[in-house]
């Protein structure tokens, strides 16, 4: 594994809020050029992508944002679906004046990206699906066990489920810190939305060029789901991280960053 860069936001990154539909959305915006929206995981927030962002380059406009019940975003205390979260993403594009954008989603964020590509195909320039699944039904019972854990116990479980044995000494604390605390109501709404995710029979409808990046030893989103997405999404490309677990976007950022640049057609400076 390549040596990890210290996690930080580039100096030019701005951290702000913007009105998007009915929400006040927190977001981090850095770089310029090709717009790439980074969609965070179920237990994280807009700060999740600090490591990967450092490997994307300043010529990619990387925008990470807080979903409902995440970070500093303000939303009504009402139930929602992954479809609603996909619509929120498009409302953010509207607020930022972006007609289309590339989407990169990890884990739960990857499910939102899938729904966005299905519901709003004209707004999605391409799709990068990292450590995610086309169906919650494909996830092991361990995921429900993690959902039911107190926040502190969930952070401790990160060591084994998110990071490879080789990377644990260096990265497990940093990976655990990406899991942010939510009160039980917010947590419950997000977990309920996740459990409803099912698009296996609709993968063939995705028209956006798609790159799938997945660890072969992912214990939360099994590699079989990546193979199914590769098989059913038209012209999808799969790049595997041998023995990678769930936090590959952090642990293998030096590898994945250049893959993203290549996929987006961003040439070296």
ZADO-1210 file (C-alpha; in nm, 4 decimals, padded with zeros to 6 digits):
<atoms>
<atom x="00.0000" y="00.0000" z="00.0000" code="UNK" pos="1"/>
<atom x="00.1278" y="00.3449" z="-00.0825" code="UNK" pos="2"/>
<atom x="00.2205" y="00.5702" z="00.2080" code="UNK" pos="3"/>
<atom x="-00.0821" y="00.7626" z="00.3279" code="UNK" pos="4"/>
<atom x="-00.0940" y="01.1398" z="00.3071" code="UNK" pos="5"/>
<atom x="-00.1871" y="01.3212" z="00.6272" code="UNK" pos="6"/>
<atom x="-00.5625" y="01.3812" z="00.6223" code="UNK" pos="7"/>
<atom x="-00.6491" y="01.7443" z="00.5661" code="UNK" pos="8"/>
<atom x="-00.8554" y="01.9646" z="00.3410" code="UNK" pos="9"/>
<atom x="-00.6642" y="02.1514" z="00.0686" code="UNK" pos="10"/>
<atom x="-00.6004" y="02.5126" z="00.1591" code="UNK" pos="11"/>
<atom x="-00.8352" y="02.6370" z="-00.1127" code="UNK" pos="12"/>
<atom x="-01.1342" y="02.4347" z="00.0146" code="UNK" pos="13"/>
<atom x="-01.4363" y="02.6314" z="00.1326" code="UNK" pos="14"/>
<atom x="-01.6724" y="02.4963" z="00.3983" code="UNK" pos="15"/>
<atom x="-02.0136" y="02.6606" z="00.3832" code="UNK" pos="16"/>
<atom x="-02.3906" y="02.6139" z="00.3622" code="UNK" pos="17"/>
<atom x="-02.6344" y="02.6680" z="00.0791" code="UNK" pos="18"/>
<atom x="-03.0119" y="02.6567" z="00.0428" code="UNK" pos="19"/>
<atom x="-03.1083" y="02.3567" z="-00.1711" code="UNK" pos="20"/>
<atom x="-03.4802" y="02.2950" z="-00.2010" code="UNK" pos="21"/>
<atom x="-03.6231" y="02.2649" z="00.1505" code="UNK" pos="22"/>
<atom x="-03.2830" y="02.2037" z="00.3090" code="UNK" pos="23"/>
<atom x="-02.9947" y="02.4148" z="00.4338" code="UNK" pos="24"/>
<atom x="-02.7028" y="02.2010" z="00.3177" code="UNK" pos="25"/>
<atom x="-02.3490" y="02.1983" z="00.4510" code="UNK" pos="26"/>
<atom x="-02.0835" y="02.1379" z="00.1876" code="UNK" pos="27"/>
<atom x="-01.7094" y="02.1540" z="00.1177" code="UNK" pos="28"/>
<atom x="-01.6023" y="02.2799" z="-00.2247" code="UNK" pos="29"/>
<atom x="-01.2431" y="02.2565" z="-00.3475" code="UNK" pos="30"/>
<atom x="-01.0549" y="02.2655" z="-00.6767" code="UNK" pos="31"/>
<atom x="-01.1900" y="02.3765" z="-01.0120" code="UNK" pos="32"/>
<atom x="-01.2774" y="02.2217" z="-01.3436" code="UNK" pos="33"/>
<atom x="-01.4649" y="01.8916" z="-01.3760" code="UNK" pos="34"/>
<atom x="-01.7444" y="01.8857" z="-01.1118" code="UNK" pos="35"/>
<atom x="-01.7418" y="01.5709" z="-00.8989" code="UNK" pos="36"/>
<atom x="-01.9931" y="01.5335" z="-00.6148" code="UNK" pos="37"/>
<atom x="-01.8723" y="01.3105" z="-00.3307" code="UNK" pos="38"/>
<atom x="-02.1606" y="01.1331" z="-00.1552" code="UNK" pos="39"/>
<atom x="-02.0673" y="01.0195" z="00.1954" code="UNK" pos="40"/>
<atom x="-02.1444" y="00.6934" z="00.3728" code="UNK" pos="41"/>
<atom x="-02.4288" y="00.6208" z="00.6084" code="UNK" pos="42"/>
<atom x="-02.2466" y="00.6925" z="00.9328" code="UNK" pos="43"/>
<atom x="-02.0288" y="00.9792" z="00.8051" code="UNK" pos="44"/>
<atom x="-02.0651" y="01.3391" z="00.6860" code="UNK" pos="45"/>
<atom x="-01.9150" y="01.5849" z="00.4378" code="UNK" pos="46"/>
<atom x="-01.5688" y="01.5571" z="00.5989" code="UNK" pos="47"/>
<atom x="-01.5320" y="01.1891" z="00.5086" code="UNK" pos="48"/>
<atom x="-01.3424" y="01.2518" z="00.1851" code="UNK" pos="49"/>
<atom x="-01.0442" y="01.4530" z="00.3127" code="UNK" pos="50"/>
<atom x="-00.7957" y="01.1776" z="00.2261" code="UNK" pos="51"/>
<atom x="-00.9359" y="01.0991" z="-00.1185" code="UNK" pos="52"/>
<atom x="-00.9771" y="01.4681" z="-00.2025" code="UNK" pos="53"/>
<atom x="-00.6021" y="01.5161" z="-00.1582" code="UNK" pos="54"/>
<atom x="-00.5432" y="01.2611" z="-00.4373" code="UNK" pos="55"/>
<atom x="-00.7965" y="01.3969" z="-00.6876" code="UNK" pos="56"/>
<atom x="-00.5997" y="01.7045" z="-00.7932" code="UNK" pos="57"/>
<atom x="-00.6863" y="02.0731" z="-00.8055" code="UNK" pos="58"/>
<atom x="-00.8275" y="02.0396" z="-01.1588" code="UNK" pos="59"/>
<atom x="-01.1262" y="01.8452" z="-01.0293" code="UNK" pos="60"/>
<atom x="-01.3929" y="02.0478" z="-00.8496" code="UNK" pos="61"/>
<atom x="-01.4659" y="01.8125" z="-00.5605" code="UNK" pos="62"/>
<atom x="-01.7880" y="01.8875" z="-00.3718" code="UNK" pos="63"/>
<atom x="-01.8766" y="01.6865" z="-00.0622" code="UNK" pos="64"/>
<atom x="-02.1985" y="01.7635" z="00.1240" code="UNK" pos="65"/>
<atom x="-02.3996" y="01.6661" z="00.4298" code="UNK" pos="66"/>
<atom x="-02.7039" y="01.4516" z="00.3574" code="UNK" pos="67"/>
<atom x="-03.0178" y="01.4742" z="00.5690" code="UNK" pos="68"/>
<atom x="-02.9538" y="01.4124" z="00.9377" code="UNK" pos="69"/>
<atom x="-02.5817" y="01.4625" z="00.8781" code="UNK" pos="70"/>
<atom x="-02.3264" y="01.7254" z="00.9776" code="UNK" pos="71"/>
<atom x="-02.4606" y="02.0798" z="00.9623" code="UNK" pos="72"/>
<atom x="-02.7430" y="02.0205" z="00.7142" code="UNK" pos="73"/>
<atom x="-03.0837" y="02.1275" z="00.8474" code="UNK" pos="74"/>
<atom x="-03.3843" y="01.9185" z="00.7420" code="UNK" pos="75"/>
<atom x="-03.7342" y="01.8435" z="00.8682" code="UNK" pos="76"/>
<atom x="-03.7543" y="01.5634" z="01.1308" code="UNK" pos="77"/>
<atom x="-03.9488" y="01.3374" z="00.8938" code="UNK" pos="78"/>
<atom x="-03.8853" y="00.9929" z="00.7420" code="UNK" pos="79"/>
<atom x="-03.7325" y="00.9794" z="00.3939" code="UNK" pos="80"/>
<atom x="-03.6239" y="00.7316" z="00.1279" code="UNK" pos="81"/>
<atom x="-03.3117" y="00.6918" z="-00.0810" code="UNK" pos="82"/>
<atom x="-03.5142" y="00.8450" z="-00.3626" code="UNK" pos="83"/>
<atom x="-03.5632" y="01.1553" z="-00.1494" code="UNK" pos="84"/>
<atom x="-03.1893" y="01.1702" z="-00.0836" code="UNK" pos="85"/>
<atom x="-03.1246" y="01.1389" z="-00.4578" code="UNK" pos="86"/>
<atom x="-03.3627" y="01.4299" z="-00.5186" code="UNK" pos="87"/>
<atom x="-03.1766" y="01.6282" z="-00.2507" code="UNK" pos="88"/>
<atom x="-02.8535" y="01.5714" z="-00.4413" code="UNK" pos="89"/>
<atom x="-03.0066" y="01.7135" z="-00.7583" code="UNK" pos="90"/>
<atom x="-03.1454" y="02.0100" z="-00.5620" code="UNK" pos="91"/>
<atom x="-02.7865" y="02.0757" z="-00.4520" code="UNK" pos="92"/>
<atom x="-02.6744" y="02.0719" z="-00.8163" code="UNK" pos="93"/>
<atom x="-02.9467" y="02.3271" z="-00.8903" code="UNK" pos="94"/>
<atom x="-02.8353" y="02.5473" z="-00.6012" code="UNK" pos="95"/>
<atom x="-02.4737" y="02.5336" z="-00.7193" code="UNK" pos="96"/>
<atom x="-02.5722" y="02.6114" z="-01.0789" code="UNK" pos="97"/>
<atom x="-02.4532" y="02.2752" z="-01.2117" code="UNK" pos="98"/>
<atom x="-02.6512" y="02.1292" z="-01.4995" code="UNK" pos="99"/>
<atom x="-02.4684" y="01.7966" z="-01.4729" code="UNK" pos="100"/>
<atom x="-02.2024" y="01.6465" z="-01.2491" code="UNK" pos="101"/>
<atom x="-02.0090" y="01.3267" z="-01.1980" code="UNK" pos="102"/>
<atom x="-02.1071" y="01.1377" z="-00.8818" code="UNK" pos="103"/>
<atom x="-01.8819" y="00.9340" z="-00.6532" code="UNK" pos="104"/>
<atom x="-02.0551" y="00.7546" z="-00.3700" code="UNK" pos="105"/>
<atom x="-01.9188" y="00.5154" z="-00.1103" code="UNK" pos="106"/>
<atom x="-02.1268" y="00.2577" z="00.0760" code="UNK" pos="107"/>
<atom x="-02.4630" y="00.4240" z="00.1618" code="UNK" pos="108"/>
<atom x="-02.3547" y="00.7165" z="-00.0550" code="UNK" pos="109"/>
<atom x="-02.3175" y="00.4763" z="-00.3456" code="UNK" pos="110"/>
<atom x="-02.6790" y="00.3691" z="-00.3048" code="UNK" pos="111"/>
<atom x="-02.7884" y="00.7331" z="-00.3229" code="UNK" pos="112"/>
<atom x="-02.5794" y="00.7767" z="-00.6377" code="UNK" pos="113"/>
<atom x="-02.7515" y="00.4762" z="-00.7958" code="UNK" pos="114"/>
<atom x="-03.0947" y="00.6202" z="-00.7236" code="UNK" pos="115"/>
<atom x="-02.9856" y="00.9583" z="-00.8604" code="UNK" pos="116"/>
<atom x="-02.8697" y="00.7944" z="-01.1842" code="UNK" pos="117"/>
<atom x="-03.2039" y="00.6156" z="-01.2156" code="UNK" pos="118"/>
<atom x="-03.4262" y="00.9110" z="-01.1221" code="UNK" pos="119"/>
<atom x="-03.2306" y="01.1920" z="-01.2884" code="UNK" pos="120"/>
<atom x="-03.0234" y="01.0415" z="-01.5723" code="UNK" pos="121"/>
<atom x="-02.9885" y="01.3766" z="-01.7492" code="UNK" pos="122"/>
<atom x="-02.8119" y="01.5255" z="-01.4457" code="UNK" pos="123"/>
<atom x="-02.5536" y="01.2497" z="-01.3953" code="UNK" pos="124"/>
<atom x="-02.2477" y="01.2727" z="-01.6201" code="UNK" pos="125"/>
<atom x="-02.0974" y="00.9531" z="-01.4811" code="UNK" pos="126"/>
<atom x="-02.1159" y="00.7262" z="-01.1804" code="UNK" pos="127"/>
<atom x="-01.8337" y="00.6019" z="-00.9568" code="UNK" pos="128"/>
<atom x="-01.9550" y="00.3390" z="-00.7099" code="UNK" pos="129"/>
<atom x="-01.7117" y="00.2588" z="-00.4290" code="UNK" pos="130"/>
<atom x="-01.7651" y="-00.0195" z="-00.1726" code="UNK" pos="131"/>
<atom x="-02.1406" y="-00.0191" z="-00.2231" code="UNK" pos="132"/>
<atom x="-02.4199" y="-00.2590" z="-00.3131" code="UNK" pos="133"/>
<atom x="-02.7238" y="-00.2767" z="-00.5426" code="UNK" pos="134"/>
<atom x="-02.9343" y="-00.4278" z="-00.2640" code="UNK" pos="135"/>
<atom x="-02.9405" y="-00.4216" z="00.1137" code="UNK" pos="136"/>
<atom x="-03.0508" y="-00.7849" z="00.0938" code="UNK" pos="137"/>
<atom x="-02.7001" y="-00.8769" z="-00.0263" code="UNK" pos="138"/>
<atom x="-02.5405" y="-00.7377" z="00.2894" code="UNK" pos="139"/>
<atom x="-02.4586" y="-00.9794" z="00.5732" code="UNK" pos="140"/>
<atom x="-02.6443" y="-00.9788" z="00.9047" code="UNK" pos="141"/>
<atom x="-02.3379" y="-00.8030" z="01.0440" code="UNK" pos="142"/>
<atom x="-02.4653" y="-00.4762" z="00.8960" code="UNK" pos="143"/>
<atom x="-02.7816" y="-00.4888" z="01.1048" code="UNK" pos="144"/>
<atom x="-02.5700" y="-00.5723" z="01.4085" code="UNK" pos="145"/>
<atom x="-02.3569" y="-00.2636" z="01.3428" code="UNK" pos="146"/>
<atom x="-02.6713" y="-00.0533" z="01.3002" code="UNK" pos="147"/>
<atom x="-02.7911" y="-00.1655" z="01.6433" code="UNK" pos="148"/>
<atom x="-02.4609" y="-00.0927" z="01.8210" code="UNK" pos="149"/>
<atom x="-02.4099" y="00.2179" z="02.0331" code="UNK" pos="150"/>
<atom x="-02.1938" y="00.4756" z="01.8557" code="UNK" pos="151"/>
<atom x="-01.8811" y="00.4012" z="02.0617" code="UNK" pos="152"/>
<atom x="-01.9029" y="00.0268" z="01.9930" code="UNK" pos="153"/>
<atom x="-01.9542" y="00.0921" z="01.6231" code="UNK" pos="154"/>
<atom x="-01.6370" y="00.2998" z="01.6152" code="UNK" pos="155"/>
<atom x="-01.4439" y="00.0145" z="01.7780" code="UNK" pos="156"/>
<atom x="-01.5760" y="-00.2315" z="01.5179" code="UNK" pos="157"/>
<atom x="-01.4268" y="-00.0203" z="01.2397" code="UNK" pos="158"/>
<atom x="-01.0830" y="-00.1740" z="01.3010" code="UNK" pos="159"/>
<atom x="-01.1827" y="-00.5150" z="01.1668" code="UNK" pos="160"/>
<atom x="-01.4589" y="-00.4289" z="00.9217" code="UNK" pos="161"/>
<atom x="-01.3198" y="-00.1199" z="00.7508" code="UNK" pos="162"/>
<atom x="-00.9416" y="-00.1524" z="00.7310" code="UNK" pos="163"/>
<atom x="-00.7088" y="-00.4326" z="00.6197" code="UNK" pos="164"/>
<atom x="-00.4799" y="-00.5920" z="00.8788" code="UNK" pos="165"/>
<atom x="-00.1872" y="-00.4180" z="00.7113" code="UNK" pos="166"/>
<atom x="-00.3473" y="-00.0768" z="00.7424" code="UNK" pos="167"/>
<atom x="-00.5022" y="-00.1105" z="01.0877" code="UNK" pos="168"/>
<atom x="-00.2125" y="00.0261" z="01.2921" code="UNK" pos="169"/>
<atom x="-00.2027" y="00.3467" z="01.0888" code="UNK" pos="170"/>
<atom x="-00.5608" y="00.3984" z="00.9806" code="UNK" pos="171"/>
<atom x="-00.8176" y="00.2454" z="01.2139" code="UNK" pos="172"/>
<atom x="-00.8388" y="00.5528" z="01.4407" code="UNK" pos="173"/>
<atom x="-00.8764" y="00.7863" z="01.1446" code="UNK" pos="174"/>
<atom x="-01.1387" y="00.5585" z="00.9875" code="UNK" pos="175"/>
<atom x="-01.3303" y="00.5452" z="01.3166" code="UNK" pos="176"/>
<atom x="-01.3366" y="00.9245" z="01.3293" code="UNK" pos="177"/>
<atom x="-01.5308" y="00.9348" z="01.0009" code="UNK" pos="178"/>
<atom x="-01.8227" y="00.7742" z="01.1863" code="UNK" pos="179"/>
<atom x="-02.0029" y="01.0689" z="01.3420" code="UNK" pos="180"/>
<atom x="-02.2514" y="01.0620" z="01.6288" code="UNK" pos="181"/>
<atom x="-02.6238" y="01.1042" z="01.5550" code="UNK" pos="182"/>
<atom x="-02.9107" y="01.0921" z="01.7996" code="UNK" pos="183"/>
<atom x="-03.1344" y="00.7817" z="01.7838" code="UNK" pos="184"/>
<atom x="-03.4064" y="00.9514" z="01.5750" code="UNK" pos="185"/>
<atom x="-03.1639" y="01.0637" z="01.3044" code="UNK" pos="186"/>
<atom x="-02.9862" y="00.7287" z="01.3076" code="UNK" pos="187"/>
<atom x="-03.3152" y="00.5425" z="01.2795" code="UNK" pos="188"/>
<atom x="-03.4315" y="00.7431" z="00.9785" code="UNK" pos="189"/>
<atom x="-03.1068" y="00.6748" z="00.7925" code="UNK" pos="190"/>
<atom x="-03.1031" y="00.3044" z="00.8756" code="UNK" pos="191"/>
<atom x="-03.4668" y="00.2678" z="00.7677" code="UNK" pos="192"/>
<atom x="-03.3810" y="00.4251" z="00.4316" code="UNK" pos="193"/>
<atom x="-03.0804" y="00.1955" z="00.3872" code="UNK" pos="194"/>
<atom x="-03.2806" y="-00.1191" z="00.4576" code="UNK" pos="195"/>
<atom x="-03.5188" y="-00.0373" z="00.1708" code="UNK" pos="196"/>
<atom x="-03.2435" y="-00.0229" z="-00.0920" code="UNK" pos="197"/>
<atom x="-03.3146" y="-00.2590" z="-00.3823" code="UNK" pos="198"/>
<atom x="-03.2257" y="-00.1830" z="-00.7445" code="UNK" pos="199"/>
<atom x="-03.0917" y="-00.5166" z="-00.8730" code="UNK" pos="200"/>
<atom x="-03.3661" y="-00.5419" z="-01.1333" code="UNK" pos="201"/>
<atom x="-03.3136" y="-00.1795" z="-01.2450" code="UNK" pos="202"/>
<atom x="-02.9362" y="-00.1768" z="-01.2947" code="UNK" pos="203"/>
<atom x="-02.9838" y="-00.2191" z="-01.6695" code="UNK" pos="204"/>
<atom x="-03.1621" y="00.1190" z="-01.6773" code="UNK" pos="205"/>
<atom x="-02.8508" y="00.3103" z="-01.5682" code="UNK" pos="206"/>
<atom x="-02.7238" y="00.5007" z="-01.8706" code="UNK" pos="207"/>
<atom x="-02.4368" y="00.6911" z="-01.7100" code="UNK" pos="208"/>
<atom x="-02.0835" y="00.5610" z="-01.7718" code="UNK" pos="209"/>
<atom x="-02.0019" y="00.3705" z="-01.4542" code="UNK" pos="210"/>
<atom x="-01.6828" y="00.2816" z="-01.2702" code="UNK" pos="211"/>
<atom x="-01.7133" y="00.0302" z="-00.9866" code="UNK" pos="212"/>
<atom x="-01.4331" y="00.0163" z="-00.7305" code="UNK" pos="213"/>
<atom x="-01.4521" y="-00.2570" z="-00.4692" code="UNK" pos="214"/>
<atom x="-01.2391" y="-00.4469" z="-00.2225" code="UNK" pos="215"/>
<atom x="-01.2409" y="-00.8215" z="-00.2694" code="UNK" pos="216"/>
<atom x="-01.2557" y="-00.8743" z="00.1086" code="UNK" pos="217"/>
<atom x="-01.5276" y="-00.6197" z="00.1912" code="UNK" pos="218"/>
<atom x="-01.7118" y="-00.7604" z="00.4935" code="UNK" pos="219"/>
<atom x="-02.0076" y="-00.5201" z="00.4790" code="UNK" pos="220"/>
<atom x="-02.0798" y="-00.4799" z="00.1057" code="UNK" pos="221"/>
<atom x="-01.9792" y="-00.8190" z="-00.0386" code="UNK" pos="222"/>
<atom x="-01.7779" y="-00.8319" z="-00.3598" code="UNK" pos="223"/>
<atom x="-02.0565" y="-01.0356" z="-00.5209" code="UNK" pos="224"/>
<atom x="-02.2597" y="-00.7151" z="-00.5346" code="UNK" pos="225"/>
<atom x="-01.9844" y="-00.5448" z="-00.7328" code="UNK" pos="226"/>
<atom x="-01.9759" y="-00.8352" z="-00.9764" code="UNK" pos="227"/>
<atom x="-02.3534" y="-00.8112" z="-01.0189" code="UNK" pos="228"/>
<atom x="-02.3345" y="-00.4374" z="-01.0893" code="UNK" pos="229"/>
<atom x="-02.0568" y="-00.4986" z="-01.3417" code="UNK" pos="230"/>
<atom x="-02.2719" y="-00.7607" z="-01.5129" code="UNK" pos="231"/>
<atom x="-02.5963" y="-00.5619" z="-01.5264" code="UNK" pos="232"/>
<atom x="-02.4984" y="-00.1953" z="-01.5674" code="UNK" pos="233"/>
<atom x="-02.4356" y="-00.1362" z="-01.9398" code="UNK" pos="234"/>
<atom x="-02.0665" y="-00.0852" z="-02.0198" code="UNK" pos="235"/>
<atom x="-01.9668" y="-00.0710" z="-01.6538" code="UNK" pos="236"/>
<atom x="-01.6012" y="-00.1066" z="-01.5586" code="UNK" pos="237"/>
<atom x="-01.4882" y="-00.2850" z="-01.2420" code="UNK" pos="238"/>
<atom x="-01.1566" y="-00.2173" z="-01.0698" code="UNK" pos="239"/>
<atom x="-01.0800" y="-00.4350" z="-00.7717" code="UNK" pos="240"/>
<atom x="-00.8671" y="-00.3745" z="-00.4649" code="UNK" pos="241"/>
<atom x="-00.7252" y="-00.7140" z="-00.3736" code="UNK" pos="242"/>
<atom x="-00.8020" y="-00.7917" z="-00.0072" code="UNK" pos="243"/>
<atom x="-00.9491" y="-00.4425" z="00.0386" code="UNK" pos="244"/>
<atom x="-01.2208" y="-00.3995" z="00.2993" code="UNK" pos="245"/>
<atom x="-01.4887" y="-00.1328" z="00.3364" code="UNK" pos="246"/>
<atom x="-01.2837" y="00.1864" z="00.3793" code="UNK" pos="247"/>
<atom x="-01.0923" y="00.1538" z="00.0526" code="UNK" pos="248"/>
<atom x="-01.1624" y="00.5175" z="-00.0412" code="UNK" pos="249"/>
<atom x="-00.9417" y="00.6120" z="00.2536" code="UNK" pos="250"/>
<atom x="-00.6906" y="00.3289" z="00.2798" code="UNK" pos="251"/>
<atom x="-00.6259" y="00.3072" z="-00.0929" code="UNK" pos="252"/>
<atom x="-00.6820" y="00.6721" z="-00.1842" code="UNK" pos="253"/>
<atom x="-00.3392" y="00.6975" z="-00.3571" code="UNK" pos="254"/>
<atom x="-00.4555" y="00.4222" z="-00.5950" code="UNK" pos="255"/>
<atom x="-00.8194" y="00.5219" z="-00.6364" code="UNK" pos="256"/>
<atom x="-00.7537" y="00.8937" z="-00.6917" code="UNK" pos="257"/>
<atom x="-00.5662" y="00.8345" z="-01.0194" code="UNK" pos="258"/>
<atom x="-00.8316" y="00.5815" z="-01.1269" code="UNK" pos="259"/>
<atom x="-01.0979" y="00.8496" z="-01.0818" code="UNK" pos="260"/>
<atom x="-00.8931" y="01.1027" z="-01.2786" code="UNK" pos="261"/>
<atom x="-00.8435" y="00.8542" z="-01.5608" code="UNK" pos="262"/>
<atom x="-01.2124" y="00.7637" z="-01.5668" code="UNK" pos="263"/>
<atom x="-01.3124" y="01.1326" z="-01.5797" code="UNK" pos="264"/>
<atom x="-01.0622" y="01.1985" z="-01.8584" code="UNK" pos="265"/>
<atom x="-00.8636" y="01.4480" z="-01.6537" code="UNK" pos="266"/>
<atom x="-00.5081" y="01.4514" z="-01.7876" code="UNK" pos="267"/>
<atom x="-00.2021" y="01.5116" z="-01.5740" code="UNK" pos="268"/>
<atom x="-00.0926" y="01.8733" z="-01.5405" code="UNK" pos="269"/>
</atoms>
